[in-house]
Amino acid sequence: MSKINPVQLAALKTETAKVEATKPVSKKTTATKPAAKPIVTKSTSIKPLETKSVATETKVNKTVVPKPAVAKAPPKKVIKAKIVKVEKEKTPKLKMERDSFTMPKLEYAQFYVLKERLVKLGQPVKKSELLRAGIMQLTAMTDAALKAAMSKVPAIKTGRPNKK
């Protein structure tokens, strides 16, 4: 065996002390086992003892394990139900009638006034809707009320105005 110089001996003692300090202490190991003696090798250089940290010891080589093949169930028979279309009663399509009329400018301007009022109330309408609402109101009137309302409307000359 080769001799260890005093510097190497001191370094070896500090390394073993560090290793002993990192080991967990249990009652059985301290009471029954004597302290370990340093191992001396034939080479002139002494390698310090390697200590593994807890983090490196717990590393596990992860291997990829393929998932077992799952047997697929045979496809279920799909029963196609015949869809019977319920035919709705066809309502006759309303036929629209286009017509032109003549009206004084002041009365025609009332369309815009009424439209603005309805927009502020949250229900925008078109001119044709206003006319239809007026017809509904006239229809709902009694004969006496209808006659009184129509007496307030002056008769105007029909036809197109002359071009100037």
C-alpha positions, 0 to 999 in steps of 0.5 A: 500500500502506498502512503497518504500524505497529511494533506490528503488525509485531511481532505479525506476526513473532511469528505467522509464527514460531509458524507456522514452529515448528509446521511439520515440518522437512525437509531440502529445505524449509530448504535450498532455500526462503527464508523467506516474506515477510509478506503485507500487505493494503490494509486497515488491520487485519492478520489473523493467519495461520490455523494448522490443527492436525493434528486438524482437518486429519484430520477427514473428513466422514463420509457414510453409504453405503448397503450394496449390496443382497445378492441372496438365494439362492432358498429351498432345497427342503426335503424333509420326511422322514416320521417313523415313530414307533416304538411302544414295547411298552406295559407294562401299567399297574400297578394299585394296591390300597388296603388298610387295616390295624391295627398297634400304636402302637409299631410304627407309630412305627417308620415315623417313626424309619426315615423320619428315618434315611433322610432323614439318609442322603440318601434320603427315603421314604414309609410305603408305600415302607417297607412295600414294602421290607419285603415285598421283604426278606421275599420274599428270605428263605429259608423258615427265616429267614422262619419265624423272623422271623414267629414274632417278630411277635405276632398282633393282633386285626383290625378297627377299634378301638372309639370311646371 
